[in-house]
Amino acid sequence: TAYWTAKDCDYLCDGTNDQEEINNAIAALLASGGEIVILDGTYNITASINISKNNVSLRGNGNATVLKRMWNSSSPEGVITLTSATGCRVENLQIDGNKIEHTAVNNCGIYLSSSSNNTIIGNTCNDNNSNGIFLSSSSNDNTITSNTCDNNNSNGIYLSSSSDNTIIGNTCNNNSTDGIYLSSSNYNTITGNTC
């Protein structure tokens, strides 16, 4: 509410449990999907933003839209988590992993589980205590492009049992383990990245 009023938007976050309004907006989309625009500001996220339906676009205004982690995950998940989702797009958001205060090894920025044909583009996923962007069992035409994944305590981008994806034009610096790490992942295209 630092900048916006109820007249400016359909769902107004109040700085507490802001994922609730965002998840409600996703739930309100048609079954065929749609777009959620998150306006400028810092949003305090205390549980995952879950995208479990297809063809959902979640878009911010670059580093002016900050989703700040305010909890520890007991199992691998992101501030944004896609589960069995296809045709989705996560774009132009800053994910602040807040690793100084939230130190669980499961804390990721963006996490895709069993998801395909999604686009993760133009996001900043920094300071997570695990991976910036993590694909788990997510194959077939996921595109991870033009993201910045710096200062994470594990990998910038991690693919586990995830094949036939494209990782292009990302920046992954100063991560504690690797810039880009693949495990049991075949036929991926990794090109034009800076690590």
Secondary structure, DSSP 4 states (H G I P E B T S, - for coil): --S--TTT-SS---SSSTHHHHHHHHHHSBTTBEEEEPPSEEEEESS-EEE-SSSEEEE--GGGEEEEE-S--SSSEEEEEEES-BS-EEES-EEE--TTT---TTEEEEEEES-BS-EEES-EEES-SS-SEEEES--SS-EEES-B--S-SS-SEEEES--S-EEES-B--S-SS-SEEEES--S-EEES-B-
